Amino acid sequence: MAQITLSKLAHSYFSKPRGPADYALKEMDHVWHDSGAYALLGASGCGKTTLLNIISGLVHPSQGRVLFGERDVTRAPTAERNIAQVFQFPVVYDTMTVRENLAFPLRNRGKDAAYIAARVGQIAKMIGMEATLDRRAKGLTADAKQKISLGRGMVREDVNAILFDEPLTVIDPHMKWELRTQLKQLHREFGHTMIYVTHDQTEALTFADKVVVMHEGRVVQTGTPEELFETPEHTFVGYFIGSPGMNLFDAEVEGSTARVGGIEVPLAATYPALRGRVQIGIRPEFVSLGYEGLPVTIRRVEDVGRHRILRGEAFGRPVNLLMPEGGVVATGEARLHLAPEKINVYADDWRVAPLGTRRAA
């Protein structure tokens, strides 16, 4: 196991990039701590897989360094990095049995037969394939093959890190929760450094101790699920995390007051003078209907069981709020009350720390 450090790292698939737009990964410094369980979360095309492939050695970065502990592995081949990688689509040996597929990485490293048998049995139980150990992989379903691929990635105990690139894409939905739970159990038991790439916030938030959110080739925030929900450091995090995502309103902010469309909205803290595009953001959970506040037109009400989602429009922008079951809610004109202590302020998409506090790292 090892701490993985990215120093001044950037990558372009162009031989002569002309500017930031030509970089799949903008310059970044980042540390994946030894034994951490991380999720790398973002929309398709944000650079997640490129970053994972740089860590694994499948791609060499245009600039910067990759360190495993104190060792510079930037130009080292994959075989020298002592990692396991599980890809989005299963990579298995069809002519081998499930048992032989799982044992292959251990046999390659000269482990003794007793250890191989015990470890294969342990992993087969974890992925629910004990009954099919002696079946050939050829003819198995795609999700069964991916479980073999997952198991083979996890069978070694001596790796520096295990990298997962959207590993549950082809897994049957009812198995996803169980496999995520088993991956977390494996992490608790053996303490591997794990990096799990996904575009699914549920997968990320249920797997990881810390989630690394990427947007347009940048890491925009690293934090616990609670930190990402309560204090999104970038408007993309507010939009991408949560269902529905954060409401954003263009605003003018002066001291402890925001003005949205000329209407004053009290804030729970005092802010410095701001430049650029200024917005306030608040999650739907902390918006309610009242007699005073921002004017909104409620377009529809969606009942999702435990609560209702009210979809509306305010100042030409969509707005959402959550309401508990019970009571009467009608569509039409209404007023929005925003809980002051739950409002975040943004300038050019980045969260602004109130005066007297430091912005989160």
Buried (B, 14 or more C-beta within 10 A) or exposed (E): BBBBBBBEBBBBEEEEBEEEEEBBBBBBEEEBEBBBBBBBBBEEEBBBBBBBBBBBBBBEBBBBBBBBEEEEBBEBEEEEBBBBBBBBEBBBBEEBBBBBBBBBBBEEEEBEEEEBBEBBBBBBEBBBBEEBBEBBBEEBEEBBBBBBBBBBBBBBBEBBBBBBBBBBBBBBEEBBEEBBEBBBEBBEEBBBBBBBBBBBBEBBBBBBBBBBBBBBBBBBBBBEBEBBBEBBBBBBBBBBBBEBBBBBBBBEBBEBBBBBBEBEBEBEBEBEEBEEEBBBBBBBBBBBBEEEBBBBEBEEBEEEEEBBBBBBEBBEEEBBBBBEEEEEBEEEEBBBBBBBEBBBBBBEBBBBBBEEEEEEE
